[in-house]
Each structure stands twice: as structure tokens, then as C-alpha cells.
Amino acid sequence: MNAIDILIDKIKKTDNPTVMGLDPRYGMLPECIKNKYGKDVKSICEGILEYNKNLIDATYDIIPAVKPQIAFYEMFGIEGIKCFKETCKYAKEKGMIVILDAKRGDIGTTAEAYSNAYLGKTLVGEKEESFYDIDFITVNPYLGIDGVKPFIEDCKKYNKGIFVLVKTSNKSSGELQDLKLENGKTIYEKVAELVNLWGEDVVGEYGYSSVSSVVGATYPNQLKELREIMPKSYFLIPGYGAQGGKAEDIALGFKNGLGGIVNASRSLMCAYKSDIWKDKYSDEEYAKATRAEAIRMRDELNSAIK
């Protein structure tokens, strides 16, 4: 089984096409965490790690994967990177798939170094070591195959996967991605065709490739269109919840209940603050609120896609 098969098996086992984004900021932490730790960088990162672990403990049996966004850890320097590494390690110990949202993109030895860091191994002295336990990483394709090939090679070598940015969920994505080429196709359509080509050699038992794509929920027409263009691409779908993506829109990227995994970050991490759950769960019960929202989201998605 390749990486995408393992992810799909986990989705089927939990009956849940959801990935929980772990994008922590100090301001979103509940007061019970803030009050427990100091305000220096090391203490804040210790608080974030406890927060992440408690959210994982509350959901690992019902959510198949987590998606930490590296920027929210890098901004705390070395302590943040330690927190990121421990978060990934803990999620893996609980049996979850780890998708790193890093959107890496460069060429040559730099691309190789990025891929070695997160998907492969790094030569240290006379032996190779793996520093992070990551299953998938998001990749920026706008440098062409030179920037993607090292990641594809490590997908094959280490049974990993990538999600290539095709049509992103942000409001300004159309400034570049929707531009028309001389042949009348958009840039995102051309990228989709390239993703098809790049992923041909790593198609798994379910008919999907470990070289797959990021397609935002906020553009349902393009989501439907890209499903037709990329029948073997599994979609990592951001934009649900806080960004406005709806379950019925997301369903356009699925076929027979499969085809994508839907990201939710703020709506899960901060469920205890939401209008739905704030009167039911206290500050200290933030993890219970996250679990409740995860179940609500799962049921809403499944009712739309099945």
C-alpha cells in the first residue's frame, strides 16, 4: 500500500474525511492554558504543546489526520520547532496521519534538502537520519518540475505523499491561478494536468495517486471542474468553516464517498469559543468542544458526500 492508500484506509476506518489543522497562536489558547504557563517563548510553546496534545487525545479515534502549519511553529524559533516535532510525534503515536502544511518550493539541491528534511532522510556523518515523522507535505509547483521532482522521488523511496497547490482557497488566488494561457486554459488547469503527469507512477490500490493536489472549498465550480481533470488526484480541501466553504460545495470533489480530505483549523481548535458550543462547554472543556465539533462536521460532510 502506498501513502495515499494508507490515508484512505484511515478515512474509511474513522468514517471521516476530515483533517484537523493545528495552527496555534497564543491568542487562541484558552485561559486555563495561558494561566498555567508563563509568557516567555519556552513556556508558551509548552502550553501550545499541551493544547495540541489534548486536542489530539480528544479526536484521534474519530479524525484520521492532523495538519500542522509550520509557520505557526517557526515564528517561535527553536522552541516552536521543538513543539512542532513533538506534536507530530504525538499524533503519530496516536495513529493519526500527519500532513505538513509548508508549501515548500525551490529547485535543485534546495528542493532536495526540503524533501530530505520532511519526507526523506538526511546524511549525518556516515548514516542517514529522519528528523520529522511526516506522511505528506504541501508543495508549491510554480517553479515547475525542478521544484517538485525531489519530493516525488522521496514519495517513491520512502512511501510518502505530497499535495501540490492547484487552486487555493484564498480570495486573491485568481490573480495568478485564473489567468488564461494562449490555448485558453487557465494556469490552474495547466497545473492540474502536470499533477496528473507527475503522479502516474504512484497510483495506489484505490486508484488515487500519492502525488495529489490542494483544491479550495471556496471555489466549488473549479472544484467540480478539477475533479474531472484529475480523476486520480486526492484533494486536500481547505476553506471549510471559517473561510466559508460549505459541505454541499465540497461534495463536488468526491465520487462514491471518496476523493478528498477536508481541512478545518480554527473551527475545530477554537470550537469552545463558537456560537454552537460556547454555552455548553467551559474554557477548561475546550477539548470536549473540539470533539463535539469534529463529530458535527463529520456528520455534515458525510451527509453531503455519500
N, C-alpha and C positions, 0 to 999 in steps of 0.2 A: 504493500500500500504506500502511495506517495503522500506528501504532506496534505494536499487538498482532500484526499480520501479520509485521512485521519480527522481533519476538521469536520467534514460532512458526517462522519460516524458520530462525532461528539454532538453535533447539532441534532442528529436523529435520536441519539440516546436521551438527550435532555428535552427533546421536542421543542426546541427554542432556537430560532435564527437570530440570536442577539449576541452582540459583543459589548461588554461594559468598558467604556472609555475611562481611564484613570488619569485625569488631567488636574492634579491637585494644586490649589492655590491657598495661601494662608487664610484669605478672607472667607473661603467657603467652609473652612473647618468648623465643626460645632464647638460651642463654648466649652463643653466638657473636655474636649481635646486641648483647646487653647489654654485653659486654666491648669491643665496637668503638666504642661511643658513650658519651658522658658521661651524667650523671644530671640535668642541667638540662633544662628543658622543651624547649628548641630541639633539643638532642641526642636526647632521647627521641623526638621527633617525626620526626627524621631517620632514626632506627632503625626506627620503625614504617613509614615510607615505603619504606625498603629491603625490609623484611619483606613488605609488601603487594606491591611490585613483583615480588619473587622468586616469591611465590605465584601472581601473575598470569602470569609467564613460564612457570611450570610447568604451567599449566592452560588457557591461553587457547584452545588448539586442541581441547580436549575439554569445556570448560564454557562455556555460552553467555552467562552473565551474572554480574555481581557485585552484591552488595547491601551497601554500607556503611551502618552505623547511625550517624547523625550525632552522637548523644550521646557516643560514644567518641572523637570528634574535638573536639567543643565543650568537653569537660572540660579540654582542654589550651589553651584560649583561642585567640588569634590563630594561634599556631604549629600548633595542631591543625587549624584551618580550612584553613590552607595545605596541610597534609598531606592532608586530605580532598580538596581541589581537585586536587592533583597526582595522587592515587590515581585519581580519576575520569578525569582526562585521560589517564593512562597506560593504564587499562583500555580506553578508547575507541580509543586509538591501536592497541591490540592487537586491535581488532574486537569487543570484548565489549559487551553491553548493560549499562547502569548503572541499577539500581533503587535509589533513595534511600529508606532506611527512616527517615522523620522523623515520621510520624503527625501531620502538621500539621492543625489545625482551629481556625478562628476565623471571624469574619464581616466583611462589608463590605470596607473598604479594607485591613484587616489580612490577610484571606484573599487579596485580590488581590496584596498585597505578597509573601506567602509564595509564591504561584504564580509571580509575576514573577521571584522570586529563583531558583527551581529549574527551572521549566518554560518560562517565557517570557523576556521581556526587560525591563530597567529603563531608564527615561528618564534619561539623564545629559546635562544641558545640552540640546542640540538633537538628540541622537541616542540611539538605543536600543542597549543593550549586554546581552549574555548573559554571566553571570559563572561559571556552572557548566554542565558538559556532562552533563546528566542526561536519561535517557529516560523514566523512571517515578518516581513518588513515592507513598508510602503516605499515606492521608488518613483522618482521624477524622471520621465522619459525624454525631456526636452533637449538632451544632448545626443539623442539617437542611440543606436545600438552600442556605441562605445561606452556609454554610461550604464547600460543595463546588462551587457554580456557577463561581466564578472559575477553579478548576482545570480544569473541563470545558471552559470557553471556551478556555483555553490549550491543552488537548489538541487541540481542533479547529484552532486558529490555527497551532500550531507542530508538529503531528503528534507529540504526546506521549501519555503514558498515566498512569493512576492506579490504585492498588489500594486500595479502600475497606475499612476494617475491618468485617467482618461477624461472624465467630465466631473469636475469637482463641485461641491455644494455651495461654495461662497458666491456672493452676489456679483462680484466682478469677474467671475470665471470666463464669461463670454467675451471679455475684451480681447482675449487671445484664442481661447478654445473654440469659439464660434466663428472665427474668421474663415472666409471662403478661399479655397485654393483655386488655381486656374481651371481645374477639372470640375469645379462646382461643389466638391466635397468640403466639409469643414475640417478644421485641424483635429478636432476630437474624433471625427470619423477616421481620419488617416491614422491617428494613434491607435484606435481600436483595431484597425487592420494589421498594424505592426504587432500588437499584443497577440493577435491570432497566430501570426507567424512565429513570434518568439516562444510561444507556449506549446508548439506542436509536439515536442519531444517529451513533454512531462504531463501528458494526459493520463488521468487515473481511471480506476475501475468504474467510477460514477459518470465518466465522460467529461469531466472538468479538468482544467489544467492548473498546475501549481504556479504557473505564471498567469495571474489573473488581474483584476482591474478594480480601481476605485471609481464608482459612479454615484453621484449625489442624489439623494431622495428629493431634493428641492426642484429638480427638473424632470418631472415624470414623462414628458414626451420624449426627451432624449434617453431616459432610462429604458423606455419601451423600444426605442429605435436601436439602442446599443445591445439589447438582448438579442435582437435579430442579427446584428452584425457579428456579435461574439457569442455564439451558442455554447462554446466550451469554456467560457470565462466565468469564474465565480466572482460575484460582485461583493466588494466591501462597500457598504452603503452608509455614508454619513448623512447628517441633515435631519434625522428623525427627531421629533420632540421640540427641543428648544429652538431649532432653526426652522421649524415649520413643516417638515416632511410628514406626510400622513401615511397610515398603513395602506390605504387603498391605492395610493400612488406607488408605494414600494412594491406592491404586488405585481406591478407591470414588469419587474425584473426577474420574476420567478416563473418556473414551469414545474408542474407536478409537485409543488411544495418545496422545491429546491432551487438554488441559483444564487443565493446571496446570504450575507450575514450583516445585520443592521446594527450600526453603532449608536449608542446613547451614552453620553458622558454626564453633562450637568443634570439631566432629568433623573438619572439613577444616583449619582453621587450626592446630590442635594435634594433627594426626594423628601427628606424630613422638613424642608422649607416650602414645599409645593402646596398649592391650594387643596390638592386632593388629600394629602396626608398630614399636614401640619397640625390639625386638630386631633388627630388620632395618636400620633407618636410624639413623644417629648424629645428634647435635644439629645438626651442620653440614649434614646432609642433610634438613633439615625440609621443604624444597620438594619433594624427591623423595617423601617420605612423603605429602604432601598430594596429589600427583598419583596415587600408588598408591591412596589412599583415594577419590579422585574417581572413578577407574575402577571400584573395587569398588562404590561407591554407585551409579554409573550402571548397572552390570550388574544390581545387585539391584533397582533401580527398574524397569528395562526388563523384567525377567523377571516382575514383578508386574503391570505396566500393559498389556502387549502380549498 
